[in-house]
Amino acid sequence: MSVSMVAEDEVYDTPLDQIDVSHPKHFARDTVGAYFKRLREEDPVHYCADGHSGAYWSVTRFNDIVRVDTDHKTFSSESTLGGISLDGPSERERATGARTDAPDLGLSMFIAMDPPKHDVQRKVVSPIVAPNNLAAMAPIIRERAAGILDSLPVGEDFDWVDKVSIELTTMTLATLFDFPWEERRKLTRWSDVVTSSPGNGVDSWEQWKEELIECGTYFKGLWDQRAGGKQGHDLISMLAASPATANMPFPEFLGNLLLLIVGGNDTTRNSITGGVLALNQNPAEYDKLMNDTGLIPNMVSEIIRWQTPLSHMRRTALRDTEIGGKRIREGDKVAMWYLSGNRDSEVIDRADEFLIDRKDARKHLSFGFGIHRCVGNRLAELQLQIIWEEIVKRFKKVEVTGEAERTFSNLIHGFTSMPVRLHPH
């Protein structure tokens, strides 16, 4: 996300009021960082009146983001107000018909709820990532990571995203759901479809709708089996057994499933790829790693900060308020750009540098703050730590041999492919 990746005149010649950081093209081209840098410097609470995602505010500095993220009484996550993504319409846009592009499935999920319902539903699934469960999962994840790495071709190019990042996270996700093993790549597909749009992942909104309903129908079959007696310690069994979630209407059932699929997939998957790319772009850090593999736990936090796999979270203002001297009206959409906040040099020292031995590496925004802080953050860190421990045992270097293709999304900051070549010790 270097400013050198985009001509400075493209960023600084654009009138400030015409900057629209919500357009997915900026993320796919890896140019959005330069726009964020300008906004942090010149207009850290920035209004875009007519952007790709409609009218919205961008909050781009670390401390302002924390303020919004921890004040759920002023800034709502409710799906009925548009939810957690900028692409969800506001009440005003619904009323005026200004945003009618995507079909509305009426999805609801606990991350797009305010207390008290949010707290009750989150509590149902949180035991899956309790310390004792993570300790039990660690050897399983390690065995799978080792198997994946041992199966890779050495000395020839292959796609790291497909063969490693997707495969490991999909295996873990299938375990969390106790999902049929031979069909686990369905989880990958459904995760991708959630943030797809016509021409980018799906052919039409009708296909998008059909595939997500297919996801819900498939999981309804698993739900019925487990609610009817085959109870386990997986996420489906937990949801089916709890009075708080046992009788969810279909849009809420599907919404929560999609949240768990995307949350369990994208953070780890894109950080696994982002870490390899960052080390290749910063060879001195790769040398530092190979000379001291004890840095891996700290490096994992730095990778997650550097990659920031979820670019933003959106809130809706419940009342008129003020941030950074700007007046935000009730009903306005507000984007907390985690990706920008993680490059805020006023809070993070040398924020534009990738440093695997960074002090306070866990001080980042990638997991959010407050009541919506990522419930699976420790599982994500565990998977990354294990895969890197297994990588350094086997390979002197994972070399990136071509351009990484990035996701066309303003929400998921990730990769669709990245060619690499393995160099054994």
N, C-alpha and C positions, 0 to 999 in steps of 0.2 A: 504494500500500500504506500509506495514511495511517491513523493511529488514528482520525481524524475520520470515516472511512468506516464505522465500526461503533460503536454505542453503547458507551461505556466500561463501563456496568453489565453488559452482556452478557459482556464479557471478564473483568472483575475480580470479578463476583459468582459466576462459575463456580468451584466448588471446584478447587483446583490439581490434585488427583489425577484429576479428571474431564475435564481438557483433552485433547482429541484433535485434534492438528493434522494428522493424516493424512487427515481426511475431505475429499474433493474439493470439497464445497460451500463450504468456507472459501476455496478458491482461485477458484472460479467467481464468488463474491460479492466477491472482493478484500478479505476481512476477516482473512485469516490473519496479516497483518503485525502486527496488534494483539495476537494471541495470542503470536506470536514475541517481541514486545517484553516481554510479561509474563514469559515463560519466561526470557529473557536476564536479566531483573532478579531474579527470585525463585527460579528452579529451572533453571539452564542445562543441566543433564544430567537430563532429566525422564523418568520411567517412566510409560507408559500401559499399564495391565494388560489392558484390553479395548476396543480401539479399532476403527475401520473396517478397519485393517490388522492386526488381532490385537494381540498384546502386543509392545511395542517401546520402545526408548529414543530420545529426541530429544536430539541434541547441537546447541546453538543458538548458541554463541559461536565466533568466528573461530579463535582459537588451538586450542581443543579439536577443532574440525573438522579443522584441519591435522594435528593429532596422530593422529587416527584414519585420515585419508586416506593418511598416509605410513608407517603401521605395518601392512604387509600380513601380517606374521608373527603378529600378534595379531588383526587384523580381516580376514576373508576376503571375497573377492568371488565365490567359487565358486558356479556355478549349482546344483550338487548340494546346496548348503546353503540355497538360496533366491535367490541372485543379487543383483542390484544395486537392485531395487525393493522398497519396503516391502510391496507387495502380493504378493510371492512368499512362500509359506509357509515357516516355519522347520521344522527337522527334528522338533521337538516337536509342532508343529501337524500335520505330515504323519502322525506316529505316532498321534496321538490323534484324527485326523479332524476337527480343529477348523476347518480351512480347506479346504473342498472346493468352493468356489464356481466358480472358473474351471477350464477343462480344462487339463491339463498336457501340453504338446506336447514336453516334454523338451528345450526349446531350450537351446543352449549358444552362447556368443559370447566373443570374447577379452576384452571388458571384464568379463565374469563368470568370469574365470579368474585363478588366482594364478600366479606364476612357477613353473617356467620356461616352461610352455606359453603363457602370456599374452605373454611377451616375444617368442617366436618368431613367433606369428601377427601381432602388432602390427607387427613389422618387415617383414612381407610387404606391407602396404598403405601404410606410411608414405611410400614414395617418391612417391606420387600427390600429396602436398602438400609436396614438397621445394621449396626456393626457385626453382630453375630452372623447375619445372612451374608454380608460381604466377605467375612472370613471363610465361610463355607464355599462361596463362589470362586474365591481367588485361585485355588488349584485347578478348578474346571476351566477358568479363563486362560490360565497359563498353559494347560495341556492343549487347548485349542489354538492358542497363539503359536505355540511351538509347532503344531501340526501344519498350520497355514504356512509358516515361514520355511519349514523343511520341504514343502511341496513346490516352492517357487523355482523357476528356472534361474540359473546363475550364468552371468555373462551375456545375457540377451535381454532386449527391451520387453517390458510388459507394463500393463496398466495397474499401478499401485492402488488406485481407488477401488477398482473392481476386485482385484485378487486379495487385497489385505484389508483396507479400511472398511469396505462394505461387508466382507465375509466375517470378520471378527465381530463387528457390532451386530450383525444380523443373527449370528449364533447366540450371542448374549441375550438379545431381545427374544429370540425363540425360547430360550430357557426361562426368562422372566414370565412369559405368557404360557409356558408349557405348550407351545405351538407345534403342530406336526412338523417334524424335522425336515422331511423331504420337500416341504412346501414353504420353507422359511423365507425364500426370496420374494414371496408375496408381500411380506412385511416391508421389504426394501421398496418395492414398487408403490405400495400404498403411501409410504412415507414421502416418496418423491411426488406423487400425484397431488398431495395436499397443497403444495406450493406451486403447482404447475398452472399454466394458462395456455390457451390455444396457440399452437406454434412453438410452444416451449414445454414439452413433456406430454401434452395431449393434443389431439387434433381439434377438439371442440369442447365447449362447456358441457355439452350433453355427455361426451365421453367421460369428462371429469366427474360429473354427477354419478354416472353409472358405476364407475370404478369405486368411488367412495361408498356407494350403497352396497356394492358387492363386498367390500370390506366389512361393513356392519352386519350383513347377512351371514357371512362366514363366521364371524365372532359370535353372533347370536346362537349358532349351532353349538359352538364350544361352551357358551354360557349355559345353554339348556342342559347339556351333558353334566356340567359340574354342579349346577343348581339342583339337579335331580339326583345327586348322590356321589359323583366322582369328584369329591373335594380334594384340593391339594394346597400347596403353599405358594401358588402362582398368583399373578395379578387378577386373572379372571375369577378364580375361586374367592379371592379376597373381596372383590367387588360384589360378587353374587351372594356372599354370606353376610355382608353388612346391611343392617336396616337402612343406613343412610344412602346406599346405592343400589339396593336389591331391586327396586321398582322404578328405575330411571326410564323416562320416555325415550323412544328411539333416538331423537336428535341429541339428547344428553348422553345416552349410551355411546353413540358413535363418536360424539365430540370428545369424550373422555378417552376413548380408545385411541383416537388419532393423536391426542395430546401425548399419551404414553408412548405411542409408536415413534412419533417425531422426536420427542424428548429423549427417548432411549436410543435413538439412532443418530440423529444429526450432529449433536455436540461431539460425541466421541469419533464418529466417522470422519468428520471434516477436520478435527484436531489431529487425528493420526496423519492425514495427508498434509495438513498445514505445517506440522512439525518437521516432516521430511523436507518440505520446500524451504522453510525458514533456515534450517541447518545448511542446506545447499547454498542459500543466498548469503549465509554468514559463515564461511568456512573456518574462521578462527574459533567460532563457538562449537563447530563440529569437532575440531581438534581438542578443544577443552573437554568435551563430553568423552571422547575416546581415551583421554588421559586420566579422567576421573569419573567413572560411571556412577559413583555415589551421588553425583549431581542430578540424577534422573528425577527423583521426586520433586525437586525444586524446578527443574526444567519443564516438567509437566504443567505446573502452574503458569510458567512463562509462555508455554505454547498456547494454553487456553486463553491467556490475555492477548497474545499476539494475533491469534486466529480470530477470536471473538466469534464463535460459530453461529450465534444469533445476533444479527446486526442491530435489531431494535426491538423494543416492546412499545406498544401504543397504549395510551390511557385517554379517557374522556373527562374533561373538566366538569365537575358537578356543580360548580359555582364560579362566579367571577373571581379571579385571583391574579397575582402578579409574580412573575419570575424574571429576574435579571432586568428589572425596570420595564418589562413588557406586560401589557394588560391582556390576559387570556380570558375569553368569555365562556360562560357556561355553555356546554355542548361542543366546544372546540376539541379537535383531535390533537393530541400531543404525543410526539414520538421521542422516546428516550433512546438516543443513538449510542448504545453500548460500545459500538465499534469506534466511535469518535472519543467517547470518554476514556477509553483505554489508551488513547494517544495524547491525553491532556498532560502536558509537561509541567503544569502548575501543581499537579498532585503526584504524578509519577515521574520520578527522576529518569532522565534520558528515555522518555517514553517512546521515541521513534527508533530505539535500538532494541534488538533481540539479544537478551543477555541471560544465559541459562543459569548463571549464578547470582541473579538479581536478588538483592535484599528485599524482603517483604513482597515476594513474588505472588503471594496469594491476595495481595491488595489489587483487585481488579473487579470489573463490572460484569464479566461474562456470565455469571450465574444469577445476576440480579441482586436486589436487596429487599429486606422486609418480608412480608408474609408470602410473597410469591417467589422467594429465592428458590432456585432449582432444587427439587426434592432429590434428584439423582446425581447431585454433583460429586459425591464421594465414589459412586460407581464409575462415573466417567473418568475420574482421576485414577482409579484403580486399573481400569482397562488400559489407559495410556501408559501408566507406569510399567505394567506387565509386558506390554508389547515392546516397549523400548528396552527393558531388561533382556528380553529374548533376542531383539535385533542386534544389540551390541555383542552378545555372545557369539553370533554367527557371522556378522558382516563388518568389514572394515569401513564400508560406506554404502549407503543407498544413494546412488547418483541419479539426480533428475536429468533426463536426457533430451527433454523437449518442453514445449509450452504446456503449462497446466491449463486445462479448460475449467472455467469457473461457472458457478450456478447463476442462472438468470433469475435472480430473486433479490428483493430488498429486505427479506426476512432471514432466510438461510444463507449464511456467508460460507460458501463451501465450494466443492469441486465436483465436476462430473467425470474427469479423467486426468491422469498425470503419468507420462511415461517415465520409467526408471530402469536402472540396471544395477544389479547387486555385485559387490566386490567382496569376496570372502577374505577372512584373515589369512 
